[in-house]
Structure formats: structure tokens, C-alpha cells
């Protein structure tokens, strides 16, 4: 019995040690979005304040557990008037809902370094499971001896699913603002 207890303890310790925690390096990462405007073009923007961690036991990130938070007040579309409108009651209502979050629920490898990522996304007080694409760019040592890794996450959400329904119909019939929002996150991670 003692040998079995010792074996269980050793396995538990090795599993704990095998887990690696990574944190987002915001200076080398971006969280961007784009949405159709007047049917004919796109408006792009980003969130400039965000944080997140990834826990993994596999070097290729195929078992990644991701937690991500962004400060919605940090929305930046290169137009202060539009950004204030986005922070207000027609859109994000940041006074009531200051953050958006994502927490992964599953990851499935679809080819070398490419994955399907599912998780619970919360925006504007609404939580829904979404599916995204994730690619792993590799892991390197930087010139100062720190271990860094790169991932890219892309996908599309319907903003109306999260209560962001503000819009108007143009004279020719199309919607002024598209309902689908494309998301692109390019993330550099630092090993803890």
C-alpha cells in the first residue's frame, strides 16, 4: 500500500510540474476587430488594454486552457467621437459592462499547428459559446533568455447575439453597420 501511495504522489507531482503557465505580452500582442460599414467598406478597431493566461502541458498548445479579459473602455477605432459612441448606451454600455471575457472549454487539433477553439465569450452581459480558429506559431528563446510563444486566434461573432443591436437602414436598403464582427488576435506569450 505504501508503494502505491508513493507512486500516486510521484505521478501527481510530475503532472503538476508538467503544467506550464503563459501570460500575454501586451507590448507584442493585438486584439483587433472589423465590421462592415454601409455595405461597401469596413471599419477596423482594437482594444488596447487586455490580459490573459494560458495553461498547457503540451509543447504544441494542443491542450491549452485559455482565460482572457479586455477592458471595453479601451476600444480604439482612430476616431474619438465614434469610440465614445461605442462606449455608450447604443453599443457596449461600458459603465455597466466594462469588460469582455473569453474562457476556453475545448481545443481540437485539425492539422499541424492549427486548432478549433471553443469557449464561453461574455460581452455586454451576455455569455455564449463561440468557436474560433487558432494557429500556433512556435516557441523561441528571446535574446534575454525568456521563453516566448506565438498564437493567432481568428473568428466571427454576430454582435446582435450579445445585445448589440443598434443600427439603421440605408436609403438603398442595406444595414449601416454589419452584424458580423471579424476578430483577429495576434498574441505573443511569455512563459512564467
N, C-alpha and C positions, 0 to 999 in steps of 0.2 A: 504494500500500500504506500509506503514511504517513497518507493521508486516512482510510482505512478504520480504522486503529488509533486515530486521534484520535476518529472517530465512535463507536467502541465504548467508548472511555474516557469520552466525554461522556455517552453513554446510561447507562453503569454508574453514574457519579456522580449523574445525575438520579434514577435508581431508588433509590439509597441514600438520597438526600436526601428522597425522597417517602415513605419509611417513617417512621411515627410510633409512638413507644412511649408507652403509657399505664400508669400504676400505680394500683392500688386505693387509694382513700382510706378507711381503716378507720373513721374517725370518722363517715363518712356512708354506710356500707355495712352490710349484714347478710347472714348466711348462716344460714338457718333451715330447720327440718325439722319434720314432724309424722307421727305414726304412730297407727293405731287402737289403742285400749285397751279391752279387754273387749267388743269389738264395738260398744259403744254410744257411745263418745266418742273423742276424740283427745288425745294428749299432744303438746305442742309443745316445741321446744328450739332452741338455736342454738350455733354455735361462735363464740367471741368473739375468737379470735386467728387471723388469716389474712392471706395476702399473695398478690399476683398481678400479672401484667403482661399487656398485650395489645399486639400489634404489628399495625399496619394501614397500608395505603397508600390506602384509600378512606375518604372522609369519613363514609359511612353504615355503616361497620364490616362491610360485606358480605364482606370478605376477612380478618376478624380471626383472628389466631393467639393462642390463649389459654393461659396457664400459671397454675395456681392451686394453692396449698398451704394447708391448715388444720392447726392443732395440735389433735389429737383430745382432748388433755387439757383443752382449753378448753371442752368440752361443758358446757352450762348449761341445765337444764330447770326452774330455780327450786325445786329440791329436792335438797339436798346428798347425802342418802342415795341417791337414785336416780342422781345423777351419779356417785357413787363406784361404784355397781353397773355403770353403763355403761362406766366406765374399766377395770373388772376383767375377769377371765377369761371370764365369761359373754358378754361383748359385745366391746368394742373391743380389749382387751388392750393398753392404751397403753404399758405397759412394753416391749413387743416391737414394737408398731406405732404409734409416736407421731404419725404424720402421715397425712393423706389428700391425694391429689393429683388434678388433672384437667389433661390436655393435649389441646387440640383437634386433630382430624385433618381435619375438613371443616366448612364452613358453607355453607348453601344458602338463598338468599332465597326466601321463599314469598309475601310480599306486602310492601307498603311498610313498612319498619322492623321486619319480622318474619322470623325465620330458624329453620331447623332446624340445630342444632349437634350435631355428633358428636365424640366424643373418648374417650381412654383414661382411665378412672377407677380409681384404686387406693385400696382400703380394706381394712384387716385383712390386708395382704399379698397380696391378690388384685387383679389388673388385668383389667378387662373394658371393651369399648367400650360406651358408653351414648349414647342420643340424648336431647337436651334441646330445649326451646324457648327462643329468645332474642328479646327485643324491644329496640330501640334507642330511647331517649327523647329524644335530641337532644344538641347541643353548645352550650355558652354560655361567655361570659367572666364570671368572678366579679367582685365589687367591687374586688379587688386585682389584676386583670389576668390571672389564671390561667385557662387553658382547661380546662373540665370537661365530661365527657360522662356520660350515664347509660345503663345497660343493666339488664335484668332477665332472669334465667335461671330457668326452672322445669322440673320433670320429676319422674319417679317411678322409683325403683330397687327391686328386690327384695333386701332385706338378706341373704336366705339365699344369694344368688349370691356373696356376699362372705364366706361362712363365719360369718355372724352368725345362728345357728340356735336360740339359747336361746328357749324358750317353754314354756308349759303349756296344757293343755286345760281349759276351764271345765266345771263340772258340767252346764251346759246344752248343751255341745258345741262352742262357738266357741273360737278361739285367744285367749289372754290378751293377746298382743301381735301386732299386724298384721305381715305380712311385707313389705308395700309401704310405702315411706317416701317421702313427698312432700317435694321440695326446692324452696325459694324463695330465690334470691339477688338482692338489690337492691343494685346496685353503682354508686357514683359513682367516676369515673375522673379522674385528673389527668394532663394532658399533660406529658411530660418535656421 
